Amino acid sequence: MKKRLPLQSIIRIVGIVSTLLTVLAIFYFSLIPTQAYPRFSWIPFADKGDHMLAYTALGFSLFLATLQIPGSGKPRRDQNAHSTLHLTSWSGRSILISLIVGALLGSFVEVIQPFFGRSREWLDFFADVMGLVVGVAIALMILKVVGGFFVTRPWLYDPNWEAEVHDSF
């Protein structure tokens, strides 16, 4: 059987790449002159909607980049041998990292905007945080729906599932 890339690695790679692209887009659109800023008429609530949409993408991608699926990767001593996919117990670290890093990025962008001829608006920061929460919530909802599929198929996400099956007999 060919060695395949585990689900954990695929999710992490997609998350890291999308996070980098999102951060680049956020910096670009946040620091270009106001006159050059494109108007997106399809996004509701004008400027605040732009912020919320951008940081929704950031929250979603940061969550994926920091997600650690139980049973994936190197087994730790304190880890239970029989892992199951529980959202409430293992996603908390990713939620906190996504919200904290995203909020720090949002506040940093708001602080440096006056140096680039843009205005500092703290309501933009609140729209950023709201977007982060929405992005993480969307990621959790998708994991909840998709997670039921993976719970019954550990060979899709746990590279050590055969060892666990043979050890239990």
N, C-alpha and C positions, 0 to 999 in steps of 0.2 A: 504494500500500500504506500502511495506517495505521501511524503510529509506535506501537510497542508498548513496554511496560515490559520492560526486559531482565531475565533470570533473576536476575542479580546484585542488582538493586534489590529484586526481590520477596523474595529470601532475606534480604537485609539488613533490610528493613522488618519482616518477620515476626520476625526475631531481636531487633530493638530493642524492638518492642512486647511480645513475650513476656518479654524480659529485665526490662523495667520492671515488668510485672505480677508476675513472680516475685520481684523484689526487694521490692516493696511487700508481698507476702504473707509473705515471710521476715521483714521488719521487724515486721509486725503480729503474727504468731504468736510471734515471739521476744521481743517486749516487752510483751505483755499479761500481766496477773497470772496466776499459776499456777492459781488457782481458776477462772478464766474460760477456761482453755485446753481446747479440745475434745479428747476422746479418739477417736482414729481406730482402731477395733478391726481394720480390714482391713489396716493397715500392720504388717508383722512387726517385731519387736524394739523395740516401744514408742517411746520418745523418740528413740533413735538411728536407728530406721527413718524417723521423721519428718524428721530432719535429712538423712539420706541421700537420701530422695525429693525434698525441697525443693532440695537442691543438685545433684541429678541434673538436675532441670529447669533450674536456673540454668546449669550447665555446658553443657547442650545449647543453650540459647537464646543464651548468650554466644558460643558457637562460631559459631552462625549469624549473629549480629550483627557479628562481626569477620571473617567469611569473605570472602576475595577470590578469586574464580574467575579463573583465568588467561584472558587475552583479553578480559575484561570491563572496561568503563570506558575511561579515557583510556590510549592506548598510551604506554609509557615508552621511553626510548632504550635502556635496558639489557634490555628485554624481547624475547624471541625473537618473530619475526614469525609463526611458525606455532606457535600454542599448542595444547597437548593437556592433557587433564584428568589430572594425576598427583597422587595424594593425598600421597605422601611428600614432594614437593618444595615444595608451596605451602600446605599446611595447618599447618605448624609454627608460624607466627606466631599463628594463631587458637588453637591448642592452648595455647601459652604464655600468651597474654592471658587466655584463659578460666580456666586454672588459677591464675594469679597474682591476677587481680582477684577471683575467687571465694574464694580463700584469704584475701585481705585483708578481704573482706566478712565472711567467717565469723569471723575473729579479732576484727574490730571489734565484731560483734554479741556475741561472748562477753565482751569487755571491758566493754561498756556495760550488759549485762544486770543486774548488781547494782544499778545506779541505778534500775531499774524493778521491784525486788523479786523478781528472778529469781536463780537461782544460776549461777555460772560453772563450767562443766564442760569441761575440755579434751578429754575423750573425745567431746563433741559436735563440737568442732572437727575431730577426726580423722574422724568420721562425715561432716562437711561435705566434707572433702577427698576422701574415698572416693567420695562422691556426685558431686563434680565430675569425677573420673576416669571414673566410669561414664557420666555424661552426655556427655562428650567422646567416649568409646568408642562409644556408641550413635550419635552424630552421624557419626562416621567410618565405622561399618558401613553406615549408610543411604547415605552418600555413595559408598561403594564399590559398593553394589548399584545405585544410581541413576546413578552416574558412567559406567558402561558404556553406558548409554542415551544420555547426552549426548555422549560422545566421538565417536560416529558421526553426530551431528546438531549441528554447531557453530552453525548458525543459531538454535538455541534459547538459547544462552548468550553468543555472541560477536556483538556488534552490528557488528563490522568484518569478518565472515567473507566477504562478497562481495568486498571489496577484496583480501583475501588470496588468494582463488580466482583473481581476474582478474590479480593480480600474478604468479602462479606460471606463467602460460602464456606 
